[in-house]
Amino acid sequence: LFQVDRCAYALLKDEHHFVAKHVAVKQRKHATKMGLEGKKMVGGGVVKPLKNSLVGMCAETLRQQYCPRTKESPTEIHRMAHSMGINTILATPILVSQNKFAGAIVISMAKEDAFAYHDKVLVQDIASMLGKPS
């Protein structure tokens, strides 16, 4: 799990948008901004619509979302990720009080179907800790 190719987090901005912040990449080619040209920057991140995104699906369902093969995804952002060499995306919601969506952890891998069950559980546990009040 800790050999991830790309890691980011998203924070809810309003009911239709989130702010994406890229945290780490393993290879320079995975640092490319995916379709972010012309997007509004906020606090070092990029404002993106929730609609048609895994982050948006997390916000809707309050559940972890998994795209094991970006090349087979119907969404444009996943096909862009695939063109950069990203083949798997895992988005895990950060929930406050266990039922209010605050954002998501988004982890991407070059390998297809890269996350085992225990990897998904670990990321979910991390997201749960982030949503707890201090």
C-alpha positions, 0 to 999 in steps of 0.5 A: 500500500505505501508504494502508492503512485499518486496520493491526494486529498479533497475537501468539500468546498460547497454542495457542488464542488471540492478542492483537490490537493495533490500531496505526493507522487512516485514518478514525475509523470504522475504529477501531471495535472489532469484536466485542471487547466483554467480551474480556480485555485483555492489555498493551493488546491484546485476547485473541481465539480463533485458531479461525475467524480469518485469524490462526488460518489463518496459524497453521495453514498458516504462509502469508499469508491473503487475504480480498478481499471481506469481504461474501462471507466466511462468518466473522462477524468479516469481516461485522462488518468489512464493516459498518464499511466494511472490504472487504479483509483481508490477514493475514501470519504472523510466523514465527520460524526460518521455521517457528514462528508468533509472530503476524501483521500484519493490514492492512485496506482499504476497497477490495475486492480491494485488494492486488496481488501486489507488495503481498502480497510486501512485507508478507510481507518485512516479516513475515519481517524481524520474525521474524528474531532480532536 
